[in-house]
Amino acid sequence: MIVWLNGTHGAGKTTTSALVQQLIPDARVFDAEKVGETLMDIKPGLPATDNFQHWPPWRPLVVETARRVLDYTGGTLVVPMTILVEQYWREISSGLAEHDILVRHFVLHADQDTLRARIAGDTVLGPNSPFRLQYLEPYAEAARTWLHAEAEVVDTTRLTPAQAAQQIAEAVKS
């Protein structure tokens, strides 16, 4: 099984994924961003883009990597990864389904004011990261048009990461 934690930057995916992993037996965290980083390391570089998810190889490589890891280890993969393009989510989710991999898709959601406050206080990328801020509107649009309908939404506005992780783990176990 895959527990996919989606949502925009600042929603708490990375922190929550580590806590979810501790609550689900035989779970591992798979950061699909590392697949993108591998593609970014190709020299000479792939065609220019502002997001590695736009490279067509990224999506099937995420599917194949997840499948191979699960074939090798069994258990559950917890994947903290923002996907805001519906077509990309369809490619990944259908690719996993072709391999009979169950996906529980959760969106960690917080209101815009909370997200902006979290981004302002970010100690990883620094306060008010332009990278993180640029995804607030695309996230809001995806949430309105398709994303929230495709997932179990966990509102993290007033939850700690531990509370969000507990809610997700309980949903997965039920």
Phi and psi restraints in degrees (value plus and minus 20) as a CYANA .aco file:
   2 ILE   PHI    -138.9   -98.9
   2 ILE   PSI     112.3   152.3
   3 VAL   PHI    -126.3   -86.3
   3 VAL   PSI      84.3   124.3
   4 TRP   PHI    -115.3   -75.3
   4 TRP   PSI     102.0   142.0
   5 LEU   PHI    -123.8   -83.8
   5 LEU   PSI      87.6   127.6
   6 ASN   PHI    -125.4   -85.4
   6 ASN   PSI     152.4   192.4
   7 GLY   PHI     114.5   154.5
   7 GLY   PSI     145.6   185.6
   8 THR   PHI     -99.4   -59.4
   8 THR   PSI     154.4   194.4
   9 HIS   PHI     -86.4   -46.4
   9 HIS   PSI     112.2   152.2
  10 GLY   PHI      78.7   118.7
  10 GLY   PSI     -25.9    14.1
  11 ALA   PHI     -97.8   -57.8
  11 ALA   PSI     -40.2    -0.2
  12 GLY   PHI      88.2   128.2
  12 GLY   PSI      -0.7    39.3
  13 LYS   PHI     -80.0   -40.0
  13 LYS   PSI     -69.2   -29.2
  14 THR   PHI     -84.5   -44.5
  14 THR   PSI     -69.0   -29.0
  15 THR   PHI     -83.2   -43.2
  15 THR   PSI     -65.9   -25.9
  16 THR   PHI     -85.8   -45.8
  16 THR   PSI     -57.9   -17.9
  17 SER   PHI     -81.0   -41.0
  17 SER   PSI     -60.4   -20.4
  18 ALA   PHI     -84.0   -44.0
  18 ALA   PSI     -56.3   -16.3
  19 LEU   PHI     -94.6   -54.6
  19 LEU   PSI     -58.4   -18.4
  20 VAL   PHI     -81.2   -41.2
  20 VAL   PSI     -63.4   -23.4
  21 GLN   PHI     -75.7   -35.7
  21 GLN   PSI     -57.9   -17.9
  22 GLN   PHI     -91.9   -51.9
  22 GLN   PSI     -42.6    -2.6
  23 LEU   PHI    -114.0   -74.0
  23 LEU   PSI     -32.4     7.6
  24 ILE   PHI    -133.4   -93.4
  24 ILE   PSI     100.6   140.6
  25 PRO   PHI     -77.8   -37.8
  25 PRO   PSI     121.9   161.9
  26 ASP   PHI      39.0    79.0
  26 ASP   PSI      13.0    53.0
  27 ALA   PHI    -120.0   -80.0
  27 ALA   PSI     129.0   169.0
  28 ARG   PHI    -154.9  -114.9
  28 ARG   PSI     130.7   170.7
  29 VAL   PHI    -114.0   -74.0
  29 VAL   PSI     109.1   149.1
  30 PHE   PHI    -138.3   -98.3
  30 PHE   PSI      90.5   130.5
  31 ASP   PHI    -108.5   -68.5
  31 ASP   PSI      80.9   120.9
  32 ALA   PHI     -85.6   -45.6
  32 ALA   PSI     -33.8     6.2
  33 GLU   PHI     -83.3   -43.3
  33 GLU   PSI     -48.9    -8.9
  34 LYS   PHI     -83.4   -43.4
  34 LYS   PSI     -50.6   -10.6
  35 VAL   PHI     -84.7   -44.7
  35 VAL   PSI     -62.5   -22.5
  36 GLY   PHI     -83.9   -43.9
  36 GLY   PSI     -59.7   -19.7
  37 GLU   PHI     -83.4   -43.4
  37 GLU   PSI     -56.9   -16.9
  38 THR   PHI     -82.0   -42.0
  38 THR   PSI     -64.1   -24.1
  39 LEU   PHI     -84.2   -44.2
  39 LEU   PSI     -55.7   -15.7
  40 MET   PHI     -87.8   -47.8
  40 MET   PSI     -43.0    -3.0
  41 ASP   PHI    -102.9   -62.9
  41 ASP   PSI     -26.5    13.5
  42 ILE   PHI     -86.1   -46.1
  42 ILE   PSI     113.2   153.2
  43 LYS   PHI    -143.4  -103.4
  43 LYS   PSI     115.4   155.4
  44 PRO   PHI     -80.7   -40.7
  44 PRO   PSI     138.0   178.0
  45 GLY   PHI     -83.0   -43.0
  45 GLY   PSI     140.3   180.3
  46 LEU   PHI     -91.6   -51.6
  46 LEU   PSI     148.4   188.4
  47 PRO   PHI     -71.5   -31.5
  47 PRO   PSI     122.5   162.5
  48 ALA   PHI     -78.9   -38.9
  48 ALA   PSI     119.3   159.3
  49 THR   PHI    -175.9  -135.9
  49 THR   PSI     139.8   179.8
  50 ASP   PHI    -113.1   -73.1
  50 ASP   PSI     -20.1    19.9
  51 ASN   PHI    -177.0  -137.0
  51 ASN   PSI     101.8   141.8
  52 PHE   PHI     -80.5   -40.5
  52 PHE   PSI     -40.2    -0.2
  53 GLN   PHI     -83.6   -43.6
  53 GLN   PSI     -41.1    -1.1
  54 HIS   PHI     -94.2   -54.2
  54 HIS   PSI     -38.3     1.7
  55 TRP   PHI     -92.0   -52.0
  55 TRP   PSI     103.0   143.0
  56 PRO   PHI     -74.0   -34.0
  56 PRO   PSI     -52.5   -12.5
  57 PRO   PHI     -88.5   -48.5
  57 PRO   PSI     -42.8    -2.8
  58 TRP   PHI     -80.1   -40.1
  58 TRP   PSI     -66.7   -26.7
  59 ARG   PHI     -85.5   -45.5
  59 ARG   PSI     -70.1   -30.1
  60 PRO   PHI     -86.9   -46.9
  60 PRO   PSI     -48.2    -8.2
  61 LEU   PHI     -88.7   -48.7
  61 LEU   PSI     -54.6   -14.6
  62 VAL   PHI     -84.3   -44.3
  62 VAL   PSI     -66.2   -26.2
  63 VAL   PHI     -79.7   -39.7
  63 VAL   PSI     -69.5   -29.5
  64 GLU   PHI     -85.4   -45.4
  64 GLU   PSI     -59.9   -19.9
  65 THR   PHI     -84.2   -44.2
  65 THR   PSI     -67.5   -27.5
  66 ALA   PHI     -80.5   -40.5
  66 ALA   PSI     -64.6   -24.6
  67 ARG   PHI     -80.6   -40.6
  67 ARG   PSI     -66.3   -26.3
  68 ARG   PHI     -85.2   -45.2
  68 ARG   PSI     -60.6   -20.6
  69 VAL   PHI     -83.9   -43.9
  69 VAL   PSI     -65.4   -25.4
  70 LEU   PHI     -85.1   -45.1
  70 LEU   PSI     -58.2   -18.2
  71 ASP   PHI     -80.0   -40.0
  71 ASP   PSI     -57.0   -17.0
  72 TYR   PHI     -98.7   -58.7
  72 TYR   PSI     -62.3   -22.3
  73 THR   PHI    -127.6   -87.6
  73 THR   PSI     -42.8    -2.8
  74 GLY   PHI      49.1    89.1
  74 GLY   PSI    -184.5  -144.5
  75 GLY   PHI      57.0    97.0
  75 GLY   PSI    -166.5  -126.5
  76 THR   PHI    -147.7  -107.7
  76 THR   PSI     118.0   158.0
  77 LEU   PHI    -124.6   -84.6
  77 LEU   PSI     110.9   150.9
  78 VAL   PHI    -122.1   -82.1
  78 VAL   PSI      99.4   139.4
  79 VAL   PHI    -136.6   -96.6
  79 VAL   PSI      84.8   124.8
  80 PRO   PHI    -109.3   -69.3
  80 PRO   PSI      82.5   122.5
  81 MET   PHI    -173.0  -133.0
  81 MET   PSI     106.0   146.0
  82 THR   PHI     -94.7   -54.7
  82 THR   PSI     105.0   145.0
  83 ILE   PHI    -150.0  -110.0
  83 ILE   PSI      92.7   132.7
  84 LEU   PHI    -131.6   -91.6
  84 LEU   PSI     -27.0    13.0
  85 VAL   PHI    -117.9   -77.9
  85 VAL   PSI      96.1   136.1
  86 GLU   PHI     -75.2   -35.2
  86 GLU   PSI     -64.0   -24.0
  87 GLN   PHI     -78.5   -38.5
  87 GLN   PSI     -58.3   -18.3
  88 TYR   PHI     -87.4   -47.4
  88 TYR   PSI     -60.7   -20.7
  89 TRP   PHI     -83.2   -43.2
  89 TRP   PSI     -60.9   -20.9
  90 ARG   PHI     -82.4   -42.4
  90 ARG   PSI     -62.6   -22.6
  91 GLU   PHI     -81.5   -41.5
  91 GLU   PSI     -66.0   -26.0
  92 ILE   PHI     -89.4   -49.4
  92 ILE   PSI     -69.0   -29.0
  93 SER   PHI     -85.5   -45.5
  93 SER   PSI     -58.7   -18.7
  94 SER   PHI     -91.2   -51.2
  94 SER   PSI     -54.8   -14.8
  95 GLY   PHI     -82.5   -42.5
  95 GLY   PSI     -61.2   -21.2
  96 LEU   PHI     -87.7   -47.7
  96 LEU   PSI     -59.8   -19.8
  97 ALA   PHI     -82.3   -42.3
  97 ALA   PSI     -55.3   -15.3
  98 GLU   PHI     -80.9   -40.9
  98 GLU   PSI     -43.2    -3.2
  99 HIS   PHI    -122.8   -82.8
  99 HIS   PSI      -3.8    36.2
 100 ASP   PHI      36.5    76.5
 100 ASP   PSI      17.2    57.2
 101 ILE   PHI    -118.2   -78.2
 101 ILE   PSI      97.7   137.7
 102 LEU   PHI     -90.8   -50.8
 102 LEU   PSI     113.4   153.4
 103 VAL   PHI    -140.0  -100.0
 103 VAL   PSI     104.5   144.5
 104 ARG   PHI    -121.7   -81.7
 104 ARG   PSI      93.1   133.1
 105 HIS   PHI    -122.0   -82.0
 105 HIS   PSI      96.2   136.2
 106 PHE   PHI    -135.0   -95.0
 106 PHE   PSI     122.4   162.4
 107 VAL   PHI    -133.0   -93.0
 107 VAL   PSI     100.7   140.7
 108 LEU   PHI    -103.7   -63.7
 108 LEU   PSI      96.5   136.5
 109 HIS   PHI    -136.6   -96.6
 109 HIS   PSI     122.9   162.9
 110 ALA   PHI    -163.9  -123.9
 110 ALA   PSI     133.3   173.3
 111 ASP   PHI     -88.4   -48.4
 111 ASP   PSI     142.3   182.3
 112 GLN   PHI     -79.6   -39.6
 112 GLN   PSI     -59.2   -19.2
 113 ASP   PHI     -83.7   -43.7
 113 ASP   PSI     -62.5   -22.5
 114 THR   PHI     -84.9   -44.9
 114 THR   PSI     -63.6   -23.6
 115 LEU   PHI     -81.2   -41.2
 115 LEU   PSI     -64.9   -24.9
 116 ARG   PHI     -82.2   -42.2
 116 ARG   PSI     -59.0   -19.0
 117 ALA   PHI     -86.7   -46.7
 117 ALA   PSI     -60.3   -20.3
 118 ARG   PHI     -85.7   -45.7
 118 ARG   PSI     -61.7   -21.7
 119 ILE   PHI     -86.5   -46.5
 119 ILE   PSI     -57.3   -17.3
 120 ALA   PHI     -82.4   -42.4
 120 ALA   PSI     -52.5   -12.5
 121 GLY   PHI    -120.7   -80.7
 121 GLY   PSI      -6.5    33.5
 122 ASP   PHI     -83.6   -43.6
 122 ASP   PSI     105.3   145.3
 123 THR   PHI    -117.5   -77.5
 123 THR   PSI     -26.5    13.5
 124 VAL   PHI    -106.3   -66.3
 124 VAL   PSI     -79.9   -39.9
 125 LEU   PHI    -114.1   -74.1
 125 LEU   PSI     -24.5    15.5
 126 GLY   PHI      76.0   116.0
 126 GLY   PSI     139.9   179.9
 127 PRO   PHI     -80.5   -40.5
 127 PRO   PSI     118.7   158.7
 128 ASN   PHI      33.7    73.7
 128 ASN   PSI      25.9    65.9
 129 SER   PHI     -75.1   -35.1
 129 SER   PSI      99.1   139.1
 130 PRO   PHI     -77.7   -37.7
 130 PRO   PSI     -55.0   -15.0
 131 PHE   PHI     -78.6   -38.6
 131 PHE   PSI     -69.0   -29.0
 132 ARG   PHI     -90.1   -50.1
 132 ARG   PSI     -59.7   -19.7
 133 LEU   PHI     -84.7   -44.7
 133 LEU   PSI     -52.6   -12.6
 134 GLN   PHI     -86.8   -46.8
 134 GLN   PSI     -35.0     5.0
 135 TYR   PHI    -117.1   -77.1
 135 TYR   PSI     -22.0    18.0
 136 LEU   PHI     -84.0   -44.0
 136 LEU   PSI     -67.2   -27.2
 137 GLU   PHI     -90.4   -50.4
 137 GLU   PSI     -64.6   -24.6
 138 PRO   PHI     -78.6   -38.6
 138 PRO   PSI     -56.2   -16.2
 139 TYR   PHI     -84.5   -44.5
 139 TYR   PSI     -67.0   -27.0
 140 ALA   PHI     -78.4   -38.4
 140 ALA   PSI     -61.6   -21.6
 141 GLU   PHI     -85.3   -45.3
 141 GLU   PSI     -65.2   -25.2
 142 ALA   PHI     -82.5   -42.5
 142 ALA   PSI     -61.6   -21.6
 143 ALA   PHI     -80.5   -40.5
 143 ALA   PSI     -61.9   -21.9
 144 ARG   PHI     -88.6   -48.6
 144 ARG   PSI     -57.1   -17.1
 145 THR   PHI    -118.1   -78.1
 145 THR   PSI     -53.1   -13.1
 146 TRP   PHI    -173.3  -133.3
 146 TRP   PSI     -55.1   -15.1
 147 LEU   PHI     -82.1   -42.1
 147 LEU   PSI     -67.7   -27.7
 148 HIS   PHI     -87.1   -47.1
 148 HIS   PSI     -47.0    -7.0
 149 ALA   PHI     -94.4   -54.4
 149 ALA   PSI     -39.8     0.2
 150 GLU   PHI    -116.7   -76.7
 150 GLU   PSI     -18.9    21.1
 151 ALA   PHI    -166.2  -126.2
 151 ALA   PSI     150.4   190.4
 152 GLU   PHI    -111.1   -71.1
 152 GLU   PSI      98.1   138.1
 153 VAL   PHI    -109.3   -69.3
 153 VAL   PSI     108.0   148.0
 154 VAL   PHI    -135.1   -95.1
 154 VAL   PSI      91.2   131.2
 155 ASP   PHI     -99.2   -59.2
 155 ASP   PSI      90.0   130.0
 156 THR   PHI    -114.2   -74.2
 156 THR   PSI     -13.2    26.8
 157 THR   PHI     -73.1   -33.1
 157 THR   PSI     -63.4   -23.4
 158 ARG   PHI    -139.2   -99.2
 158 ARG   PSI      -3.5    36.5
 159 LEU   PHI    -126.2   -86.2
 159 LEU   PSI     126.2   166.2
 160 THR   PHI     -97.4   -57.4
 160 THR   PSI     141.3   181.3
 161 PRO   PHI     -76.7   -36.7
 161 PRO   PSI     -56.5   -16.5
 162 ALA   PHI     -84.7   -44.7
 162 ALA   PSI     -60.0   -20.0
 163 GLN   PHI     -86.8   -46.8
 163 GLN   PSI     -61.0   -21.0
 164 ALA   PHI     -83.4   -43.4
 164 ALA   PSI     -63.6   -23.6
 165 ALA   PHI     -81.7   -41.7
 165 ALA   PSI     -62.7   -22.7
 166 GLN   PHI     -82.0   -42.0
 166 GLN   PSI     -63.4   -23.4
 167 GLN   PHI     -81.2   -41.2
 167 GLN   PSI     -63.7   -23.7
 168 ILE   PHI     -86.8   -46.8
 168 ILE   PSI     -66.3   -26.3
 169 ALA   PHI     -80.6   -40.6
 169 ALA   PSI     -61.5   -21.5
 170 GLU   PHI     -84.2   -44.2
 170 GLU   PSI     -60.3   -20.3
 171 ALA   PHI     -83.9   -43.9
 171 ALA   PSI     -61.0   -21.0
 172 VAL   PHI     -86.9   -46.9
 172 VAL   PSI     -58.8   -18.8
 173 LYS   PHI     -95.8   -55.8
 173 LYS   PSI     -40.3    -0.3
